[in-house]
Amino acid sequence: MKTQTRVYEGLIMARKKESTENNKNKKANKVKKNNSVDTMLHYTARDYGQEYIMKRKMIRAIFIAIMLAIALIVFIALYMDQAGRVQETYRTKYTKSLETVVFDLDDYKNAEADYELRYRMILADMSNANAFAFLLDDFEKEQKSINGLYTCFLKYPQQMQQRIDEVKEILEKILNVNNKDSYEGIDKFVDTINLKGY
């Protein structure tokens, strides 16, 4: 009987061990499952967090790009406006210089003495007109014409002094008509200058 009791107790103990081991295995499996779910939730949350951060960064980058584009458009508009104003200022000064040249030519014609000083004044004002002509946009042919006339005043003073009336008439036509065809008169006048003379 004692042996049966011992065998019986041994069986009970073995079953308890088995059940304890089974319970441990089940708990380990549960822990593993819980860990995998926790890990999955952790990574999913992390991915959503990164996606949110990336969306914020993209929105910020788009906003900055739009602001830079607006700033660039405003800058270009201001630049073009300022360039237009500068060109208008140059055109006004160019016209004023031509008017001064016409006045100097008239003064030279009506003078009784000091011709050399008055001729130098014509040269100075003609130089101003020439300089402002080169600052104007879309004015290439006119620049060449004005430069040709200025060169004639520099290189051929004797011929120019005798033809003051012609030059005055041409410049007055340019000032009054103010179109590009009126510069052809300067080209025709320059062609009549004797390049071998003074």
Secondary structure per residue as TSV (DSSP state, phi and psi in degrees):
chain	resnum	aa	ss	phi	psi
A	1	M	-	360.0	-38.6
A	2	K	H	-63.1	-39.0
A	3	T	H	-68.2	-35.8
A	4	Q	H	-66.6	-41.2
A	5	T	H	-62.2	-42.2
A	6	R	H	-66.0	-40.1
A	7	V	H	-65.4	-43.2
A	8	Y	H	-61.0	-45.0
A	9	E	H	-63.8	-37.6
A	10	G	H	-63.2	-41.2
A	11	L	H	-65.0	-42.1
A	12	I	H	-62.7	-43.5
A	13	M	H	-63.5	-39.0
A	14	A	H	-65.7	-42.8
A	15	R	H	-64.3	-40.1
A	16	K	H	-61.0	-42.8
A	17	K	H	-61.8	-44.1
A	18	E	H	-62.0	-46.0
A	19	S	H	-65.2	-37.8
A	20	T	H	-63.4	-43.6
A	21	E	H	-65.7	-40.7
A	22	N	H	-62.9	-42.1
A	23	N	H	-61.7	-42.2
A	24	K	H	-62.2	-44.8
A	25	N	H	-61.9	-42.5
A	26	K	H	-62.4	-43.2
A	27	K	H	-63.4	-42.1
A	28	A	H	-61.3	-42.6
A	29	N	H	-63.3	-42.0
A	30	K	H	-61.7	-43.9
A	31	V	H	-61.9	-42.5
A	32	K	H	-62.0	-43.7
A	33	K	H	-64.5	-43.9
A	34	N	H	-61.9	-41.7
A	35	N	H	-62.1	-42.9
A	36	S	H	-66.2	-38.4
A	37	V	H	-66.0	-44.8
A	38	D	H	-61.0	-44.1
A	39	T	H	-61.8	-43.7
A	40	M	H	-63.1	-45.1
A	41	L	H	-62.7	-39.7
A	42	H	H	-61.9	-48.6
A	43	Y	H	-67.6	-37.7
A	44	T	H	-63.6	-45.4
A	45	A	H	-62.0	-41.6
A	46	R	H	-63.1	-42.2
A	47	D	H	-63.1	-43.6
A	48	Y	H	-61.8	-38.6
A	49	G	H	-63.5	-43.6
A	50	Q	H	-66.6	-38.9
A	51	E	H	-63.2	-41.2
A	52	Y	H	-62.9	-43.7
A	53	I	H	-63.2	-42.4
A	54	M	H	-64.9	-39.7
A	55	K	H	-62.2	-43.2
A	56	R	H	-62.0	-42.1
A	57	K	H	-64.1	-41.4
A	58	M	H	-64.8	-42.7
A	59	I	H	-62.5	-42.2
A	60	R	H	-63.4	-42.8
A	61	A	H	-64.5	-41.3
A	62	I	H	-64.4	-42.8
A	63	F	H	-60.8	-44.6
A	64	I	H	-64.5	-40.5
A	65	A	H	-62.9	-41.7
A	66	I	H	-64.5	-43.4
A	67	M	H	-63.4	-41.1
A	68	L	H	-64.5	-39.6
A	69	A	H	-63.4	-43.0
A	70	I	H	-63.0	-43.9
A	71	A	H	-62.2	-39.9
A	72	L	H	-64.6	-43.0
A	73	I	H	-62.8	-43.6
A	74	V	H	-63.0	-42.8
A	75	F	H	-61.5	-44.3
A	76	I	H	-64.0	-41.6
A	77	A	H	-63.6	-43.2
A	78	L	H	-65.0	-39.8
A	79	Y	H	-62.6	-45.5
A	80	M	H	-65.2	-39.3
A	81	D	H	-63.0	-45.1
A	82	Q	H	-65.8	-39.8
A	83	A	H	-62.3	-40.4
A	84	G	H	-62.4	-41.7
A	85	R	H	-64.8	-41.1
A	86	V	H	-63.9	-42.8
A	87	Q	H	-62.7	-38.4
A	88	E	H	-64.7	-39.4
A	89	T	H	-63.6	-44.3
A	90	Y	H	-61.5	-42.2
A	91	R	H	-63.6	-41.0
A	92	T	H	-62.9	-43.6
A	93	K	H	-69.3	-34.6
A	94	Y	H	-62.7	-47.7
A	95	T	H	-61.8	-42.5
A	96	K	H	-62.4	-39.2
A	97	S	H	-63.9	-41.5
A	98	L	H	-64.6	-39.6
A	99	E	H	-61.9	-39.0
A	100	T	H	-66.6	-38.4
A	101	V	H	-62.1	-44.7
A	102	V	H	-60.5	-42.6
A	103	F	H	-61.9	-43.6
A	104	D	H	-64.5	-37.9
A	105	L	H	-63.9	-41.6
A	106	D	H	-63.3	-42.6
A	107	D	H	-63.5	-41.5
A	108	Y	H	-63.5	-42.2
A	109	K	H	-65.7	-37.5
A	110	N	H	-90.1	-3.0
A	111	A	-	-74.2	154.1
A	112	E	S	-107.7	-15.0
A	113	A	S	-156.7	178.8
A	114	D	-	60.3	44.3
A	115	Y	H	-66.1	-35.7
A	116	E	H	-63.4	-44.3
A	117	L	H	-62.6	-43.5
A	118	R	H	-67.2	-34.8
A	119	Y	H	-66.4	-39.1
A	120	R	H	-63.9	-35.7
A	121	M	H	-64.8	-40.3
A	122	I	H	-60.8	-45.3
A	123	L	H	-60.2	-43.4
A	124	A	H	-63.9	-45.4
A	125	D	H	-70.9	-33.0
A	126	M	H	-67.0	-36.1
A	127	S	H	-63.2	-41.5
A	128	N	H	-60.7	-47.9
A	129	A	H	-60.2	-40.6
A	130	N	H	-63.0	-43.6
A	131	A	H	-64.3	-44.8
A	132	F	H	-69.5	-30.7
A	133	A	H	-62.2	-37.4
A	134	F	H	-74.6	-14.0
A	135	L	H	-89.1	-12.2
A	136	L	S	-82.5	142.2
A	137	D	S	-82.7	152.3
A	138	D	S	51.5	48.7
A	139	F	-	-138.7	27.9
A	140	E	H	-63.1	-48.9
A	141	K	H	-64.3	-41.3
A	142	E	H	-65.6	-37.3
A	143	Q	H	-59.6	-45.0
A	144	K	H	-62.5	-41.2
A	145	S	H	-63.8	-48.7
A	146	I	H	-64.1	-39.9
A	147	N	H	-64.7	-38.7
A	148	G	H	-62.2	-43.1
A	149	L	H	-65.2	-42.2
A	150	Y	H	-62.1	-40.7
A	151	T	H	-63.1	-38.9
A	152	C	H	-61.7	-42.6
A	153	F	H	-62.2	-35.4
A	154	L	H	-74.9	-48.5
A	155	K	H	-88.8	-27.6
A	156	Y	-	-125.5	63.0
A	157	P	H	-62.9	-36.5
A	158	Q	H	-65.6	-43.6
A	159	Q	H	-67.0	-40.1
A	160	M	H	-68.3	-36.3
A	161	Q	H	-63.6	-30.7
A	162	Q	H	-81.0	-15.8
A	163	R	T	-119.9	31.2
A	164	I	H	-58.5	-40.7
A	165	D	H	-62.2	-41.4
A	166	E	H	-62.5	-45.9
A	167	V	H	-62.5	-43.4
A	168	K	H	-60.5	-43.7
A	169	E	H	-63.1	-42.0
A	170	I	H	-64.0	-46.0
A	171	L	H	-67.0	-36.7
A	172	E	H	-65.0	-36.6
A	173	K	H	-63.9	-41.4
A	174	I	H	-62.6	-43.9
A	175	L	H	-67.5	-37.0
A	176	N	H	-80.9	-44.5
A	177	V	H	-80.1	-43.2
A	178	N	-	55.5	46.7
A	179	N	S	-131.4	167.6
A	180	K	G	-71.6	-22.6
A	181	D	G	-69.9	-25.0
A	182	S	G	-69.7	-14.1
A	183	Y	G	-78.2	-14.0
A	184	E	H	-63.6	-28.8
A	185	G	H	-61.4	-37.1
A	186	I	H	-65.6	-44.4
A	187	D	H	-61.3	-42.3
A	188	K	H	-64.5	-39.6
A	189	F	H	-64.4	-45.0
A	190	V	H	-62.7	-35.7
A	191	D	H	-66.6	-23.3
A	192	T	T	-84.3	-7.8
A	193	I	S	-73.5	136.4
A	194	N	-	-79.4	106.4
A	195	L	T	-68.6	-15.3
A	196	K	T	-94.9	-3.7
A	197	G	-	-93.5	-161.2
A	198	Y	-	-121.3	360.0
